[in-house]
Amino acid sequence: MKVKNCMEHFVEENIDAVLAQYPEACNCEKCQRDILILALNHLPPKYVATDKGDTYTRLDLYNQDQTLAVIREIAKAVEIIMRNPRHEVK
């Protein structure tokens, strides 16, 4: 197994659900990438290099407190990107 950041995968899995709560937000690929990057910059990385480590880390991330913290950071990122998109506003 290669080294991977489980937090990145967890944020990617939750972006669509958070964006659904913001119908006025752009969900183009560029905005989604910016949301992902901004949220990850405010969350602690969770690096793993084994399947066992991946399992334990994912279980921890699915803990209600951890999940809420991730959702909160994604929502903050959505609001910031909505106010400051890096592309032409339609």
DSSP file (Angstrom, degrees, kcal/mol; ACC not computed):
  #  RESIDUE AA STRUCTURE BP1 BP2  ACC     N-H-->O    O-->H-N    N-H-->O    O-->H-N    TCO  KAPPA ALPHA  PHI   PSI    X-CA   Y-CA   Z-CA
    1    1 A M              0   0    0      0, 0.0     2,-0.1     0, 0.0     3,-0.1   0.000 360.0 360.0 360.0 137.5    0.0    0.0    0.0
    2    2 A K        -     0   0    0      1,-0.1     2,-0.3    48,-0.0    46,-0.1  -0.403 360.0 -88.9 -78.2 163.1    1.2    3.5   -0.8
    3    3 A V        +     0   0    0     -2,-0.1     2,-0.3    46,-0.1    46,-0.2  -0.572  56.8 175.3 -71.0 134.2    1.1    6.2    1.8
    4    4 A K  E     -A   48   0A   0     44,-2.3    44,-2.4    -2,-0.3     2,-0.8  -0.979  35.8-122.9-142.4 157.2   -2.2    8.0    1.7
    5    5 A N  E >>  -A   47   0A   0     -2,-0.3     4,-1.2    42,-0.2     3,-0.7  -0.867  17.9-166.1 -99.8 105.0   -4.0   10.7    3.6
    6    6 A C  H 3> S+     0   0    0     40,-2.9     4,-2.4    -2,-0.8     5,-0.2   0.812  86.7  64.3 -61.3 -30.0   -7.3    9.2    4.8
    7    7 A M  H 3> S+     0   0    0     39,-0.3     4,-2.7     1,-0.2    -1,-0.2   0.895  98.1  54.8 -61.7 -38.7   -8.6   12.7    5.6
    8    8 A E  H <> S+     0   0    0     -3,-0.7     4,-2.4     1,-0.2    -1,-0.2   0.932 110.4  44.7 -60.4 -46.1   -8.4   13.6    1.9
    9    9 A H  H  X S+     0   0    0     -4,-1.2     4,-2.1     2,-0.2    -1,-0.2   0.886 112.5  52.1 -65.7 -38.3  -10.6   10.7    1.0
   10   10 A F  H  X S+     0   0    0     -4,-2.4     4,-0.9     2,-0.2    -2,-0.2   0.911 110.9  46.8 -65.9 -42.1  -13.0   11.4    3.8
   11   11 A V  H >X S+     0   0    0     -4,-2.7     4,-1.3     1,-0.2     3,-0.9   0.928 111.2  52.2 -64.6 -44.5  -13.4   15.1    2.7
   12   12 A E  H 3X S+     0   0    0     -4,-2.4     4,-0.5     1,-0.3     3,-0.4   0.887 107.0  53.6 -57.9 -39.1  -13.9   14.0   -0.9
   13   13 A E  H 3< S+     0   0    0     -4,-2.1     4,-0.3     1,-0.2    -1,-0.3   0.740 115.3  40.0 -67.2 -22.8  -16.7   11.6    0.2
   14   14 A N  H <X S+     0   0    0     -3,-0.9     4,-1.9    -4,-0.9    -1,-0.2   0.532  88.4  87.5-107.5  -8.0  -18.5   14.4    2.0
   15   15 A I  H  X S+     0   0    0     -4,-1.3     4,-3.1    -3,-0.4     5,-0.2   0.926  88.7  51.5 -60.2 -46.2  -18.2   17.4   -0.3
   16   16 A D  H  X S+     0   0    0     -4,-0.5     4,-1.8     1,-0.2    -1,-0.2   0.895 109.1  50.7 -60.5 -40.6  -21.3   16.5   -2.4
   17   17 A A  H  4 S+     0   0    0     -4,-0.3     4,-0.5     2,-0.2    -1,-0.2   0.894 114.0  44.2 -65.1 -39.2  -23.5   16.2    0.7
   18   18 A V  H >< S+     0   0    0     -4,-1.9     3,-1.6     1,-0.2     4,-0.3   0.928 111.0  53.4 -71.2 -44.4  -22.4   19.5    2.1
   19   19 A L  H >< S+     0   0    0     -4,-3.1     3,-1.9     1,-0.3     6,-0.3   0.828  98.4  65.4 -59.8 -30.7  -22.7   21.2   -1.3
   20   20 A A  T 3< S+     0   0    0     -4,-1.8    -1,-0.3     1,-0.3    -2,-0.2   0.761  96.0  57.8 -62.5 -23.7  -26.3   20.0   -1.5
   21   21 A Q  T <  S+     0   0    0     -3,-1.6    -1,-0.3    -4,-0.5    -2,-0.2   0.538 104.2  55.1 -81.8  -7.2  -27.0   22.2    1.5
   22   22 A Y    X   +     0   0    0     -3,-1.9     3,-2.0    -4,-0.3    -1,-0.2  -0.694  61.5 171.4-125.5  76.4  -25.8   25.2   -0.6
   23   23 A P  T 3  S+     0   0    0      0, 0.0    -1,-0.1     0, 0.0    -2,-0.1   0.750  79.4  57.2 -61.8 -22.4  -27.9   25.3   -3.8
   24   24 A E  T 3  S+     0   0    0     -3,-0.1     2,-0.2     2,-0.1    -2,-0.0   0.569  87.5 101.3 -83.5  -8.2  -26.5   28.7   -4.7
   25   25 A A  S <  S-     0   0    0     -3,-2.0     2,-0.3    -6,-0.3    -3,-0.1  -0.508  78.7-116.9 -78.8 143.2  -22.9   27.4   -4.6
   26   26 A C        -     0   0    0     -2,-0.2    -1,-0.1    52,-0.1    -2,-0.1  -0.606  24.3-170.7 -73.9 135.1  -21.1   26.5   -7.8
   27   27 A N        +     0   0    0     -2,-0.3    -1,-0.1     4,-0.1    -2,-0.0  -0.026  34.4 137.8-119.5  31.6  -20.2   22.9   -7.9
   28   28 A C  S  > S-     0   0    0      1,-0.1     4,-2.7     4,-0.0     5,-0.2  -0.241  70.7-101.4 -68.0 166.6  -17.9   22.9  -10.9
   29   29 A E  H  > S+     0   0    0      1,-0.2     4,-2.3     2,-0.2     5,-0.2   0.881 121.6  51.7 -59.6 -40.6  -14.7   20.9  -10.8
   30   30 A K  H  > S+     0   0    0      2,-0.2     4,-2.2     1,-0.2    -1,-0.2   0.920 112.4  45.0 -64.8 -44.0  -12.5   24.0  -10.1
   31   31 A C  H  > S+     0   0    0      2,-0.2     4,-2.6     1,-0.2    -2,-0.2   0.904 112.6  51.1 -67.6 -40.8  -14.7   25.1   -7.1
   32   32 A Q  H  X S+     0   0    0     -4,-2.7     4,-2.5     2,-0.2    -2,-0.2   0.908 110.7  49.2 -62.4 -40.4  -14.9   21.6   -5.7
   33   33 A R  H  X S+     0   0    0     -4,-2.3     4,-2.6    -5,-0.2    -2,-0.2   0.912 111.4  49.3 -64.6 -41.9  -11.1   21.3   -5.9
   34   34 A D  H  X S+     0   0    0     -4,-2.2     4,-2.7     2,-0.2     5,-0.2   0.892 111.0  49.8 -64.4 -39.5  -10.8   24.6   -4.1
   35   35 A I  H  X S+     0   0    0     -4,-2.6     4,-2.7     2,-0.2     5,-0.2   0.934 111.4  49.3 -62.6 -46.4  -13.2   23.6   -1.4
   36   36 A L  H  X S+     0   0    0     -4,-2.5     4,-2.6     1,-0.2    -2,-0.2   0.941 113.9  45.0 -57.6 -50.0  -11.3   20.3   -1.0
   37   37 A I  H  X S+     0   0    0     -4,-2.6     4,-2.0     2,-0.2    -2,-0.2   0.918 114.1  48.3 -63.8 -45.0   -7.9   22.1   -0.7
   38   38 A L  H  X S+     0   0    0     -4,-2.7     4,-0.5     2,-0.2    -1,-0.2   0.922 113.6  46.6 -63.4 -44.4   -9.2   24.8    1.6
   39   39 A A  H >< S+     0   0    0     -4,-2.7     3,-1.4    -5,-0.2     4,-0.3   0.930 111.9  51.1 -63.4 -44.7  -10.9   22.3    4.0
   40   40 A L  H >< S+     0   0    0     -4,-2.6     3,-1.1     1,-0.3    -1,-0.2   0.840 102.7  60.0 -63.3 -32.6   -7.8   20.0    4.0
   41   41 A N  H 3< S+     0   0    0     -4,-2.0    -1,-0.3     1,-0.2    -2,-0.2   0.679 109.9  43.4 -68.7 -14.9   -5.6   23.0    4.9
   42   42 A H  T << S+     0   0    0     -3,-1.4    -1,-0.2    -4,-0.5    -2,-0.2   0.305 106.2  72.6-111.0   7.0   -7.7   23.4    8.1
   43   43 A L  S <  S-     0   0    0     -3,-1.1   -36,-0.0    -4,-0.3    27,-0.0  -0.906  87.6-106.0-120.3 149.6   -7.9   19.7    9.0
   44   44 A P        -     0   0    0      0, 0.0    -2,-0.1     0, 0.0     2,-0.1  -0.533  39.0-115.8 -73.2 137.8   -5.2   17.5   10.5
   45   45 A P        -     0   0    0      0, 0.0     2,-0.3     0, 0.0   -40,-0.1  -0.382  18.9-155.8 -68.9 152.6   -3.8   15.0    8.0
   46   46 A K        -     0   0    0     -2,-0.1   -40,-2.9     2,-0.0   -39,-0.3  -0.745  18.2-173.2-129.9  82.0   -4.4   11.3    8.7
   47   47 A Y  E     +A    5   0A   0     -2,-0.3     2,-0.3   -42,-0.3   -42,-0.2  -0.561   6.0 175.2 -82.9 140.4   -1.6    9.4    6.9
   48   48 A V  E     -A    4   0A   0    -44,-2.4   -44,-2.3    -2,-0.3     3,-0.1  -0.951  23.4-175.0-138.1 158.7   -1.5    5.6    6.7
   49   49 A A        +     0   0    0     -2,-0.3     2,-0.3   -46,-0.2    -1,-0.1   0.336  69.3  55.7-134.2   1.8    0.6    3.1    5.0
   50   50 A T  S  > S-     0   0    0      1,-0.1     4,-2.1     0, 0.0     5,-0.1  -0.926  78.9-120.1-133.6 159.9   -1.1   -0.2    5.8
   51   51 A D  H  > S+     0   0    0     -2,-0.3     4,-2.3     2,-0.2     5,-0.1   0.885 116.2  53.1 -63.6 -38.1   -4.6   -1.6    5.3
   52   52 A K  H  > S+     0   0    0      2,-0.2     4,-2.4     1,-0.2     5,-0.2   0.924 109.4  48.1 -63.7 -44.4   -4.9   -2.0    9.1
   53   53 A G  H  > S+     0   0    0      1,-0.2     4,-2.5     2,-0.2    -1,-0.2   0.882 110.1  53.2 -62.0 -38.3   -3.9    1.6    9.7
   54   54 A D  H  X S+     0   0    0     -4,-2.1     4,-2.5     2,-0.2    -2,-0.2   0.914 109.2  48.8 -62.4 -43.9   -6.5    2.6    7.0
   55   55 A T  H  X S+     0   0    0     -4,-2.3     4,-2.3     2,-0.2    -2,-0.2   0.940 113.7  44.9 -62.9 -48.7   -9.2    0.7    8.8
   56   56 A Y  H  X S+     0   0    0     -4,-2.4     4,-2.0     1,-0.2    -1,-0.2   0.901 114.4  49.1 -63.7 -40.8   -8.5    2.1   12.2
   57   57 A T  H  X S+     0   0    0     -4,-2.5     4,-2.3    -5,-0.2    -1,-0.2   0.916 110.9  49.1 -66.8 -42.7   -8.2    5.7   10.9
   58   58 A R  H  X S+     0   0    0     -4,-2.5     4,-1.9     2,-0.2    -1,-0.2   0.901 108.9  53.2 -63.8 -40.1  -11.4    5.4    8.9
   59   59 A L  H  < S+     0   0    0     -4,-2.3     4,-0.3     1,-0.2    -1,-0.2   0.911 110.2  48.3 -59.6 -41.2  -13.2    4.1   12.0
   60   60 A D  H >< S+     0   0    0     -4,-2.0     3,-1.3     1,-0.2     6,-0.3   0.900 109.2  52.6 -65.2 -40.7  -11.9    7.1   13.9
   61   61 A L  H 3< S+     0   0    0     -4,-2.3    -1,-0.2     1,-0.3    -2,-0.2   0.812 103.2  57.9 -66.7 -29.1  -13.0    9.5   11.2
   62   62 A Y  T 3< S+     0   0    0     -4,-1.9    -1,-0.3    -5,-0.2    -2,-0.2   0.503  78.9 115.9 -81.1  -2.0  -16.5    8.1   11.3
   63   63 A N  S <> S-     0   0    0     -3,-1.3     4,-2.8    -4,-0.3     5,-0.2  -0.442  79.9-118.6 -60.4 139.7  -16.8    9.0   15.0
   64   64 A Q  H  > S+     0   0    0      1,-0.2     4,-2.5     2,-0.2     5,-0.2   0.864 111.4  49.4 -55.9 -42.5  -19.5   11.6   15.3
   65   65 A D  H  > S+     0   0    0      2,-0.2     4,-2.0     1,-0.2    -1,-0.2   0.919 113.7  46.0 -64.3 -43.3  -17.2   14.3   16.7
   66   66 A Q  H  > S+     0   0    0     -6,-0.3     4,-2.2     2,-0.2    -2,-0.2   0.923 112.6  50.4 -64.5 -45.0  -14.7   13.8   13.9
   67   67 A T  H  X S+     0   0    0     -4,-2.8     4,-2.7     1,-0.2     5,-0.2   0.916 110.5  49.5 -60.8 -44.1  -17.4   13.7   11.2
   68   68 A L  H  X S+     0   0    0     -4,-2.5     4,-2.5    -5,-0.2    -1,-0.2   0.885 109.4  52.0 -63.6 -38.4  -18.9   17.0   12.5
   69   69 A A  H  X S+     0   0    0     -4,-2.0     4,-2.0     2,-0.2    -1,-0.2   0.907 112.0  46.1 -63.8 -41.3  -15.5   18.7   12.5
   70   70 A V  H  X S+     0   0    0     -4,-2.2     4,-2.4     2,-0.2    -2,-0.2   0.933 112.9  48.8 -66.9 -46.3  -14.9   17.6    8.9
   71   71 A I  H  X S+     0   0    0     -4,-2.7     4,-2.6     1,-0.2    -2,-0.2   0.899 110.1  52.8 -60.2 -41.1  -18.4   18.7    7.8
   72   72 A R  H  X S+     0   0    0     -4,-2.5     4,-2.2     1,-0.2    -1,-0.2   0.910 110.1  47.2 -62.2 -43.0  -17.9   22.1    9.6
   73   73 A E  H  X S+     0   0    0     -4,-2.0     4,-2.2     2,-0.2    -1,-0.2   0.882 111.6  50.5 -68.5 -37.2  -14.6   22.7    7.7
   74   74 A I  H  X S+     0   0    0     -4,-2.4     4,-2.6     2,-0.2    -2,-0.2   0.932 110.6  50.0 -63.9 -44.0  -16.1   21.7    4.4
   75   75 A A  H  X S+     0   0    0     -4,-2.6     4,-2.3     2,-0.2    -2,-0.2   0.904 110.2  49.8 -61.9 -41.8  -19.1   24.1    5.0
   76   76 A K  H  X S+     0   0    0     -4,-2.2     4,-2.1     1,-0.2    -1,-0.2   0.920 111.5  49.4 -61.4 -42.8  -16.7   27.0    5.9
   77   77 A A  H  X S+     0   0    0     -4,-2.2     4,-2.8     2,-0.2     5,-0.2   0.899 108.5  52.7 -64.2 -41.1  -14.7   26.3    2.7
   78   78 A V  H  X S+     0   0    0     -4,-2.6     4,-2.5     1,-0.2    -1,-0.2   0.934 110.0  48.6 -59.4 -46.2  -17.9   26.3    0.6
   79   79 A E  H  X S+     0   0    0     -4,-2.3     4,-1.5     2,-0.2    -1,-0.2   0.890 112.8  47.4 -63.5 -39.7  -18.9   29.7    2.1
   80   80 A I  H  X S+     0   0    0     -4,-2.1     4,-1.5     2,-0.2    -2,-0.2   0.930 113.8  46.4 -67.4 -45.2  -15.4   31.1    1.4
   81   81 A I  H  < S+     0   0    0     -4,-2.8    -2,-0.2     1,-0.2    -1,-0.2   0.847 107.8  57.8 -67.6 -33.4  -15.3   29.8   -2.2
   82   82 A M  H  < S+     0   0    0     -4,-2.5    -1,-0.2    -5,-0.2    -2,-0.2   0.906 112.3  41.2 -60.9 -40.1  -18.8   31.0   -2.8
   83   83 A R  H  < S+     0   0    0     -4,-1.5    -1,-0.2     1,-0.2    -2,-0.2   0.737 128.3  31.2 -78.3 -23.0  -17.7   34.6   -2.0
   84   84 A N  S  < S+     0   0    0     -4,-1.5    -1,-0.2    -5,-0.1    -2,-0.2  -0.424  74.9 174.8-136.0  59.6  -14.4   34.2   -3.8
   85   85 A P        -     0   0    0      0, 0.0     4,-0.1     0, 0.0    -3,-0.1  -0.352  30.1-139.1 -66.7 150.1  -14.7   31.9   -6.8
   86   86 A R  S    S+     0   0    0      2,-0.1     2,-0.3    -2,-0.0    -5,-0.0   0.115  81.1  58.4 -96.6  21.9  -11.6   31.7   -9.0
   87   87 A H  S    S-     0   0    0    -56,-0.0     2,-0.1   -57,-0.0     0, 0.0  -0.889 102.5 -68.2-139.2 172.0  -13.6   31.8  -12.2
   88   88 A E        -     0   0    0     -2,-0.3     2,-0.4     1,-0.1    -2,-0.1  -0.391  49.9-125.2 -61.7 133.1  -16.1   34.0  -13.9
   89   89 A V              0   0    0      1,-0.1    -1,-0.1    -2,-0.1     0, 0.0  -0.692 360.0 360.0 -81.3 131.0  -19.4   34.2  -12.1
   90   90 A K              0   0    0     -2,-0.4    -1,-0.1     0, 0.0    -2,-0.1   0.470 360.0 360.0 -78.2 360.0  -22.3   33.3  -14.4
